[in-house]
Amino acid sequence: MTDKPGFKAFEKRIEELIEKTGDMSPALIMTLMKRAEGNPAFDLEKEMERLRTAARSSKEESRAQ
């Protein structure tokens, strides 16, 4: 996208998160990253794991019905 060093690091972080969370949309990842940027106490990795767990539980409940 661009050759600016700061943006390259940001872009790389987004790619890493997308690889880790193939089931999450890039838009959701960007939303979480924006929340983390404005709140240093926000644990991005922990929140993503919480959302993955919730999504898995929801899918399992849907299959059980």
C-alpha positions in Angstrom: 0.0 0.0 0.0 2.6 2.5 1.0 6.3 2.5 1.8 6.0 4.6 5.0 7.7 2.6 7.9 4.9 3.2 10.4 2.2 2.1 8.0 4.2 -1.0 7.0 4.3 -2.1 10.7 0.6 -1.4 11.0 -0.1 -3.3 7.8 2.0 -6.2 9.0 0.1 -6.4 12.3 -3.2 -6.5 10.4 -2.0 -9.3 8.3 -0.8 -11.3 11.3 -4.2 -10.8 13.0 -6.1 -11.9 9.9 -3.9 -15.0 9.7 -4.6 -15.9 13.4 -8.3 -15.2 13.1 -9.4 -16.5 9.7 -13.0 -16.6 10.9 -13.1 -12.8 11.8 -13.7 -10.2 9.2 -11.0 -7.6 8.5 -13.6 -4.9 9.4 -14.0 -6.4 12.9 -10.2 -6.6 13.4 -9.9 -3.0 12.4 -12.6 -2.0 14.8 -10.8 -3.8 17.6 -7.5 -2.2 16.7 -9.1 1.2 16.8 -10.4 0.5 20.3 -7.0 -0.7 21.4 -5.3 2.4 20.0 -7.5 4.7 22.1 -7.3 2.5 25.2 -3.9 1.2 26.3 -5.5 -1.1 28.8 -7.5 -2.8 26.1 -6.0 -6.3 25.4 -6.5 -6.9 21.7 -5.4 -10.5 21.8 -7.6 -11.4 24.8 -10.7 -9.7 23.2 -10.1 -11.6 19.9 -9.9 -14.9 21.8 -13.1 -14.0 23.7 -14.9 -13.3 20.4 -13.6 -16.5 18.8 -14.8 -18.5 21.9 -18.2 -16.9 21.8 -18.6 -17.5 18.0 -17.6 -21.2 18.5 -20.1 -21.6 21.3 -22.8 -20.0 19.2 -22.1 -22.3 16.3 -22.2 -25.4 18.6 -25.5 -24.3 20.1 -27.0 -23.8 16.6 -25.9 -27.3 15.6 -27.4 -28.9 18.7 -30.8 -27.5 18.0 
